């Protein structure tokens, strides 16, 4: 009988972790991290109470305040949902969306054009070095106090890392990919859209992630200074003056939860999709 040749491209045995086991292990890690945070928090409660004789809001107190606010309680004249919507939709989302569109387009142009790269990249590196709070006087002079100043600060702090990472992804495409595409007769637009752009996607995603973090941080700081009476940052600064530390901790918790959701749901899923597509190709 003829011996059938073995397909060496596929392993004979392949270990695959069950989905239920992976979910259980992930949940256990998350619970462990949450337990560590709560333990450290209670440690701070006891330390501040013992060393300074001052009450430090506990996790139970903050959770109760958060529940009350979610049920419609007012925080400085507005509900927690109104503060969140004002921060997230009216300010951050607009500023970040503008930064994504402009940053990706400029980054792609800089990545394929050496003259543009020589002009734009030094400016992008310079802007990236400027702290978010340093843009406050410029925003005030340009736009005054209001939403436009906050949107400008989010845009300018999120823009630079998106440009830098997108440009770096285009420039980091292996030359052998480009030469192989040209040898097969691909036109330059086809090389760009089917070779360079897909190969640069991991770097672009990293730029979007860094831009998100920069914009989300500066949003809260901007609302503390140039806000107009509504938003999570405004609520935190008001809590400082009124010594309502529970309210401040609740707002900080909302900020952290939103950031983690974007990181674990949006960017992690996008990264997995890009990685899977590149592996399959």
Residue, then its C-alpha position, 0 to 999 in steps of 0.5 A: x500500500x502506498x504510504x500517504x505523506x504526512x502534512x507537516x504544516x499542521x501539528x499532529x497534536x494541538x493543545x487548546x485551552x477550553x473556553x470555560x476554563x479560560x473565562x474562569x481563570x480570567x474571572x479569578x484574576x480579576x477578582x484577585x485584583x479587585x480584592x487587592x485594591x479593596x485590601x489596600x483601600x481599607x489599609x489606607x482607611x485604618x492608617x489615616x484614621x490612626x495617624x491623622x484622626x481623620x475619616x477616610x471614605x471606605x469602599x462600603x461608604x463609596x459604594x453606597x454613595x454610588x448606588x444612591x447617585x445611580x438611583x437619581x441622587x443629585x451631585x452639585x445640581x445634576x445627576x451622575x449620568x448628566x455629569x458623565x454624558x457631559x464629560x464623555x459625549x460632549x467633550x471627550x468623544x468629540x476631541x478624541x474623534x477629531x484626533x483619530x481622524x487627523x492623526x491617522x491621516x497625517x500619520x499615513x501621509x508622514x509615513x510615505x512621504x520623507x519631506x512631510x516626515x522631516x517637517x511634521x515629526x519634530x513638531x509631533x515629538x515636541x507636542x508630545x512632550x508638553x504636559x496636558x495641563x500646560x495647554x490650559x493657558x493656550x486654550x483659555x486665550x484661544x477659546x475662553x472658558x467652555x466646552x471648546x477649550x476642553x475639546x481642544x486640549x483633548x484633541x491636541x494631547x491625543x493627536x501626537x501619539x496617534x501621528x507618531x505610532x501611525x507613521x512608525x507603523x508605515x515605516x516599519x513595514x518589512x521591505x521584503x513585503x513591498x518588493x514582493x508586491x512590486x515583483x507581482x506587478x501591484x500598483x502603488x495604491x494597491x501596495x499601500x492599501x493591501x500591504x502597508x496599511x494592514x501591516x501597520x495596523x498593530x502600531x496604529x492601534x497602539x497609537x489609538x490606545x495611548x491617545x485615548x489615555x492622554x485625552x481621558x486624563x486631560x479631560x478631567x484636568x481641563x474640567x477642573x479649570x475651564x469647565x462650566x459647571x458640569x462634568x466629572x472633573x468639575x464634580x471632583x474639584x467641587x468635592x474638594x472645596x466642600x470636603x465631600x470626599x465620597x463624591x470625589x471617590x465616586x467620580x474617580x471610580x467612574x473614571x477608572x471603570x470607563x477607562x478599563x472598559x475601553x481598554x478591556x473591551x474596545x482596544x483588546x478586541x480590536x487588537x485581537x482582531x488585528x492579530x488574528x487577521x495578520x496571523x491568518x494571512 
